[in-house]
Structures are given as structure tokens and as C-alpha cells.
Amino acid sequence: MSSVRLYVLGALAVEGPMHGHQLRLLAEREHVHYWTDISVGSLYGVIKRLAAEGLISELRVEREGNYPERQVYEISPAGRAALAGLRREALSTVVFRPDPFDLAMSRLDPDTLDGVAETLETRIATLERMLAESEAQRASADQYLTVNERFMLSHKSARLRADLDWHHALVSELPAIIADESAQEKATS
């Protein structure tokens, strides 16, 4: 699933024909880098790939003042079909990636059990910082967002809060975990 393909095709379908710079400005105005996995700089490469695949087509070339010529693209009929498929896929696919932290915690080094609590404190502080940044980004973008976009932007914060709750529960269980890990090490030694 390519979020950036979905974004470009969707923007052209909703907003109408645009050149790459207009798409970039739209993405910046919508603050997509706050609430999606889209890098605004990646738009230009995707535009070229979508054009090569026939999903968008060059409508005209524009030139404003001393700026270079810019190709204005529109979504093609094949692009509309691809957009419908991308929307269905994005709405029905759950993306939840495993965190390597879980594997590392399940395979603790018996010689460094004393440092696990400090590692967790650092990890929790990082998650709290990420949550604060997410909330600040949401607040700064709020005035530019629709009700739907505002709600989607809150998803990241909700996930971070859930992760923080889980980490706090892990800290509560840490004495039992360390005792069990120590007992396992003694039993195998």
C-alpha cells in the first residue's frame, strides 16, 4: 500500500489538475507529514511514476514569470480505477508493525538485567516526548484541517497513549520479569 500514490491520485481527483509544486504546497498546507507516512519531497518522484504508468496524464505546460515550465497533470480513467482500489485497500488493511523492542525484551541479557529499568525509563520519556510533539503538531495544524482530517490526526496520539499505558504496565511487572529471568538463568547454569 502506497500512501503517497493514494495522496497524489486523490488530490488530483478532488482538487483537479495541478503541477508538482501545487501538489507539494497542498501537502504542506494539509500537514500530511504529521499524520501520514508521506514525505512531501517524495511527491515529485511519484508523479513521474504515475505518469509513466498512465495513471495521470500531462494536461498542459504552464510558465509563470521567470519560473521554469511546469507540467500540469490530471488523473486518467485508469488512475481513477487505481484510486478506487487504493482507497478500498487502505480502508480495509490494518497496518500494525511488530516492534523489535518486544523481541529484545523477550531475550534479555542476564548480565544486564540491572539496566532494564533505566532503559524503560528512557523509552517512556521518548514516547512522552513523541506524544507531546504529536499534540503540538495537531494543535498547530488544527485550523487548517477538516473535521475528518482532525480526527485522523488524533490517531497517532491515541496510539502513543496506548503504547505509554502498555509501557507503564510493563514497568509494574518488571520486578517479576527480572526475578523470572534470573531464575531461568540460574536453572540453566
Secondary structure, 3 states (H helix, E strand, C coil): CCHHHHHHHHHHHHHCCEEHHHHHHHHHHCCHHHHCCCCHHHHHHHHHHHHHCCCEEEEEEECCCCCCCEEEEEECHHHHHHHHHHHHHHHHCCCCCCCHHHHHHHCCCHHHHHHHHHHHHHHHHHHHHHHHHHHHHHHHHHHHCCHHHHHHHHHHHHHHHHHHHHHHHHHHHHHHHHHHHHHHHHHHC
